């Protein structure tokens, strides 16, 4: 997953268009590249070469595993580290290939880091950072998507005002989130069934030591 994310991110907007075209049309290989170029209206060099042709196989695999939105979220998480925020927001606004809800969530990714493995947030306190470190050590912890944040409910508040929120999805997978004083997500993770006890132990430790 990391490989395809970095390669798509390195291509910038042409890479994003290629991913969207492949997800929405089912095209692969040279046909997908040609379709993306027709949308971009640019020269073949924008997406040319054997390297990009090989990338389409990686994109196909990633789309099958995580879907379009999660792949794009990961790509913009990568790009926000090196590209101006304003440029990326304008890029999102210019895309007409998906609905407004996805656009809004991708904007949250760019502005707040929502959905990124590591969320950089000026409002993350020292206490919250310590709690994040504890949660990241839970066996099987995996970054949660910011779209699930609104489904969670606060179960405790840390001494710095950060809220710890939890949610169990319809198939019983446990999620944990942290929200700052303005109720913005600063952390999200989930564990599979076999690691639920470890997450419960971590939350109990956080309750004892940080509330």
Secondary structure, DSSP 8 states (H G I E B T S, - for coil): -HHHHHHHHHHTHHHHHHHHHHHHH---HHHHHHHHHHHHT--GGGT-SHHHHHHHHHHHHHHHHH-HHHHHHHHHHHHTTTS-HHHHHHHHHH--SS-HHHHHHHHHHHHH-TT-SS---TT--HHHHHHHHHHHTSTT-EE--GGGGGG-EEEEE-TTS-EEEEEE-TT--EEEEEE-TT--EEEEEEE-GGGHHHHHHHHHHHHHHH-
